[in-house]
Every structure is written in structure tokens, then in C-alpha cells.
Amino acid sequence: MQLKLTESIPTSPVILIAPFFLWGTAMVAMKGILPQTTPLFMAGVRLVPAGVLILVVAALWGKPQPKGWAAWLWITLFALVDAALFQGFLAEGLVRTGAGLGSVMIDSQPLAVALLSSWLFGEKIGLWGGLGLGLGVLGISAIGLSDELFYLLQPSTTINLGDLLELFQSGKCLMLLAALSMAVGTVTIRFVCRHADPVTATGWHMILGGLPLFALSAGVESQQWENLDSSGWMALAYATVFGSAIAYGLFFYFASTGNLTSFSSLTFLTPVFALLFGSLFLSETLSPLQWMGVGLTLISIYLINQREMLSETSNDIFPILKETSIEPDRLLEPSDDLTSLTMPVRKSEEIVP
């Protein structure tokens, strides 16, 4: 017996923002429990149980299971890129860098999504979208790189190559690889949905992607759960249920049905939530530069999501620029209608015979 649940999820602003709120708070929870566990084990726990929960919900909704080799091939590719690689890079990078900076590096992925979507699906970025993406990069950079930039911009600081190399080494490269993996996964869901339901595909991709992480953890890690206390298990459960099952289910549902560039731009909210809740639970503070980054991030989201409306509004405000534009080739062409040219003459200028 199947439960008669709604087939569509309401796309209110709160629901659209929910995945990024959950991801931001899950980053705080994951960073807090890393001293008690190991990164690959944590990544596997985030995926496999969450995938099982999604498949249970899909069964209750009456969603069809994948059928045919094409469906399973795309789901396997989806699992490798978006689950195994993304979560693996994320967990290992989180060990080597801070939660705020890690979130910033990961949430640069809308740039790659916008470019891939423009190339593969013909989604237009436009002037306002490009400006929004640029402001988003500046915003998340100000949020995550504020301390380093403040140090480098000091008048007494002598900047050398070693300082720049130190700024971009350690876990930052892993976080960028995680961002690229997530961007490819976000685009891949469009191809997956041609052969399988997006909800069931999301559940299976998390299970198939989490099993290799568990295998790697068993081979190279030790004491994965011995040091976890009750609060650690609760934080891990939150990251699994809310930060993975619910967040990923909503994200890929919306990504499969809407404009990828607009929806993916909301990812810029993740470091905002991560910093806010990091300040609340981990006693982290925001510098003036970070608050400026938060403002730029919110402006960038508005510009990207409203780029079509802003473009139409600008065309309405400045229609004369569009109407009076002259093609360069026409400048050198002779007039076709000089014989019909007339000029008004005032009465005082009339020629008296």
C-alpha cells in the first residue's frame, strides 16, 4: 500500500533556502566532532544511512526504482563524482582547514555550475548574472579569507612567494576539488533524471558513493567510533539526517526541475549560515570584513536570481539606447531616400520672390 503524498514540493523561499541552511549548520556539527572520529568514516556515515532514509521516503511516495543499464550507469557516475569524491574531499579538507574557510572554498562551485549550464543547457548568465557571480566570489572570499587578507594588506607586511603559497596550500586544494565535484554532480543530475526519478536516484547515489568511503576507512583509519560520546553521535546524526538526507533530497529535487544557475547561486548562503551558527555554538566572531562579505553575498544572490527581471527593467528604462543603435556597416552606406528628405522652415525664413 502506497501513501498518497504530494508529488511536488512547495517552492517557497524557506524551502528553497533549507538545503543551504542545513549544510551550513552541518559543517559546524562536523567540524565539532572531527576530534572524536575520522574523516572518511564520518563521510560514509553522512551518505549511506541518509541514502537509506531517502529510499524509504521514495517508496512511501510511490517513486519508481531505476530500470535499465543507462539509469544505473548514470547513477553510478553520479555516485562517484557527487558522493564519493565530494564527501571524501570535503571530510579530508575539513581536517586541514577551518570550517569557515572550507565552506568558502566549497561554495565557489556556482561559478562552475553557471559555466557548465551555459555550455550544456544554454542557460544565460547575462550581465547581471555575471556581476552577481563576481560579487559572490568577492563576498565568500571576504568571509573566509578575512584574516589572511588583513595580514597581507598590513603596511608593515612584506609579501613574498612563501606567504602566497602558504595561503593556498593545505586543505584549500581539497576543498576546491570538493567544489568542482559538487558542481559536476549538480549538472549530472539533469542527465540522471532522463533515466531515473531524481529522489530515488539521489538515495541510491548516496549509498553507492558511501560504500567506497567505508572501505577506505576500514583500510587506512582506526578508532573511527571508539571516542564518540553521546553529543558526538547526536551531531553525527544531525549531519546525516538533516545535513545529508533532507538537504540533498531537496537540493537535487530543485536542481532537476529549475534553473541550475539561479538555484545553485543560493549555495552562497551556506558559508553565511556556517559563520553565524559557528559564532553561536563555537564562539567564533565576525570581523567587519566578514560582515561586508555577508552583505556582498546577499546582493550577489539577488542579482543572479533576479537577472532576467533586472535585464528587462534596464531595457524599459533605457529603450532609446536599443532603438537608436546603428549597425556599423550602415554608417558607410548612402541614404536610400534622400529625395523624400524634408526640412521645416519657419515663416520668418521663407524666401520672398
N, C-alpha and C positions, 0 to 999 in steps of 0.2 A: 504494500500500500504506500503510495507516494503522497506526501503532504502537498497541498495546493498553496504554495507560496508564490509571491510575486515574481515575475520573470525579469523585472527590471529594478534597478536600484535607483532611488530618487537622487538626482544630481544637484542637491542643494549645496551652497558654499561650504557648509560644515562637513558634509560627507566628502566633498572633493578635497578638502584640506586634511581630512582624517588620516590618510596614509602617511603624510609627511609629519604630522604631529606625533603619530605613533613611532615612526622611525627616529625622530629626534629624541624622544624620551627613551626609546630602546637603546640608543647609543649611550646615554647616561647610565642606564642599567648595566649594559655590557662592560663599559669601562670600569664600573664599580666592582664587578665580580671577577675580573681578569686575574687579580692576585690569588683567587681561590681555585681557579680552574685553568685549562689550557685552551689556546685559541681554536685549534681545529675541532676539538670536542665541542666547544661552545658553538661553532659554526654548524656542526652536524645537528646538534640539538635544536638550533633555530630552524632547521629545514625539515627534517624527517617527521617529527611529531606534528608540526604545522601543516605539512602536506597531507598527513592522515586526516587531520581535522577538516581541511578544505574538501577532501574527497567525501567525507561523511556529510558535510553540508550540501555538496553537489548531488549526492544520492537522495537526500531529503527533498531537494528542489527538482528532482527528476531529470538532472542533466545527463546527456548521453556520454558513454565511455568512448575513448578514442578507438577508431577502427581503421585498419589498413596500414600498410607499411609506411606510406607517406606521412600519416599522422604521427606514428611513433618515431619516425626519423626526425621530424621537426621538433617533437617534444624532447628527444634525446639531445639534439643540438642546443635547444633552449635550456635544458638542464645543465649541460656542460658549461655554457657561457654565463648564464644569469644566476645559476645556483652555485655550482661547484667553484668556478673561478671567482665570481663576485664575492661570495661569502668567505672563501678562503683568503683572498687578498684583503678583504675588509678586516677579518679577525687578526691576521698576522700584522697588518698595518696598524691596527689599534694598539697592539702591544708596543710598537716602536714610536708612536706619536700620540699626541693628546687627542681627547675626544673632539674638542672644538676644531682643531686644525684638520683632523681626519674627516670630520663632517664636511668641511670646506672643500677639501680635495675631491671627495666623492661627489659632491653636489655641483661639480663643474660639468657633469655629464649632459645637462640640457644643451650645451653647445654642440656636442657630438650628435645628439638626437636631432637637433634642428638641421644640421648639415645632412645627416643621413636621410631624414624625412624629406628634405627638399630634393635630394638626388633620387630617392627610390619612389616617393609617392607624390612628388610635385607640390608639396606644401610650401606656401610662400612665406618667407620671413619678412621681407619688406624693410623699409627704412625704420619704422617704429619698432618692429621686432628686433632688428639688428641693434638699435640703440638700447632696447631693453636687455638684450643678452649681454651687451658690453657693460651696462650698469650692474647687471647681476654678478658678473665676474669681479668687477671692482668692489661690489658690496661684500661678497663672501670672502674676497681676499683681505679686505679691511677687517672683517670679523675674525678670521683665523690667523692672519699674519701680522696682527697689530703690534705685538711685542717685538718681533724681528724687524719690522719696518721702522718702528720707533727707534730701535737701537742703531740701525743703519743710517737713519736720517739725522742723527745727532751730529752737530758741527765738529765735535771732538773725535768722532769715529773715523778711523782710516779704513776704508773699504778695500779689501783685497779679494783675490780669487778664492782663497780658502773660505772666507765668510760666505760668499755666494754659493760655493759647493756645499758647505755645511747646511745652508738654508734649504737646499733641495735634495738632501740625501736622507738616509734613514728610512722611516716608514712612508715618506711622502710619495715615493715612486710606487709603492704597493697600493696606496690609496688612489693614485691616478689610474693604475691598472684596474682597480675595482670600479672606478667611474666609467672607464671605457667598456668594461664587461657589462655593466648595468645598461649603458646606452645601447649596445648591440642587442642585449636582451629585450629592451623596450621596443626596438624596431622589429625584432624577430617575432614578437607576439602577433603582429599582423599576419605573418605567413603561417604561423601555427594555427590561427583561428580560421584559416581557409580549410583546414582539415579536421579540426577538433574544437570542442567547446572551450572557451577561454578559462572557465572556472575549473573544470576537470584537468585541463592541460596545466594550469598553474599548480594544482595539487600534485600531479604526477612528476612535474619537473622539479619540485622541491624534494620529493622522495628520491628520485633518480640522481639528483645532484648532491644530496646529503650523504648517501651511502659511501661514495669515494672518500668523503671527508672523514667519516668514521673509520674507514680502513686506514687512511693515512695517520689518523690519530692513534690508532692501535699500534701502528708500526714505529712511530717516532716520538710519541708523547707518553708520559706516565703520570700517575696520580691525577687523573682527569676529574674525579669527583670526590676523592677522599677528604679534601679540605673544604668542601662546600658546606656551609651551615644553613639554617632554615631561611635566613634572609637572602642568602645566595641562591638557593633553589627558587625562592619566590621571584627574585629578579630575573633568573633564567626563564622561569615560566612566563613572566610578563613579556620578555623579549621574544619568546616563542609564539605565544598565543596572540598577543596584540601587535608586537613588532614584526611578526612574520605572517602568521595565518591571516589575520584580519587586514593588515596593511597591504600585503602582497595581493590578496584576493581583490580588494578594492582597486589597487593601482592597476593591475593588468586587466581588470574588467573595463575600467575607464579608458585605458590605453588602447584597448582593442576596438573601442566604439567612437572615440573622439579624435580631435586634432592633437597629434603627438607633440608638436612644438609648444602649443599653448598649455597642455596638461603637464608636460614634463617640466615646464618653467616653474611650476609650483614647487618643484624639488628645492628651489632656493629657500623655501621656508624651513627645511629640515635643520640647517645649522642655527636658524633663529630659535626654534624650539629647543634644540640641544643646548644652546648657551643659556637660555632663560631657565630651563629646569636644572642645568648644571649649576647655575648660580643659586638656585633654591635648595638643592639636595647636596651639592658638593662644595658649597661656599665659594663658588667661582664668581668673580666680579667682571663687569663690563667696563672697558675703558671708553673715553669719548670717541676714539677712532672706531671702536667696535659698534657703538651706538649709531655712528654715521653709516657704518656698513649695514646695519639693520634697516636704516631708512632707505639707502640705495637699493637694498634687496627688495623691499616692498614696492618701491617705484618701478623696479625692473619687472616685477610680476604683473603690475598693472599695465605697463606698456606692451608686454608680449601678449597678454590675453586680450587687450583691447586694441591691438594694432590695426585690425580691419576697420573698426569704428573710427579710430583716430585718422586713418588714411582717408576715409570718406568725408570726415568733418573738415580736414585740411583742404580737400578738393572743393568742398562747398564754400569755405571761407575765401579761397583764392581761385575762383573759377576763371578769372581773366588770364591768369598765367597759362591755363590749359587751352583757353580759347584763342589767345593771340600768339601762341607759339608758332614759329615759322620754320619750316624744314630748311636746312642749309642749302639743298640743291635748288630750292625755289628762289633763293636770293639772286642767282645769276641768270634766271630765265626772264625773257622780255614779257611785258604785260600783254595779255590776250585781249584786253578790252579797253584799249586807250581811247577808241572812238566814242565810247559811251561815258567818258570821264567828264563830269560837270563840276563847276566851282560856283559857290554862291557869291553874288555881288551885291554889296549894299547900294541903296538908292543914290547915296551921295557920290558913288564911284561910277555910276552909269555914264557911258560915253554919249555925249550930246552931239548929234550930227551938225 
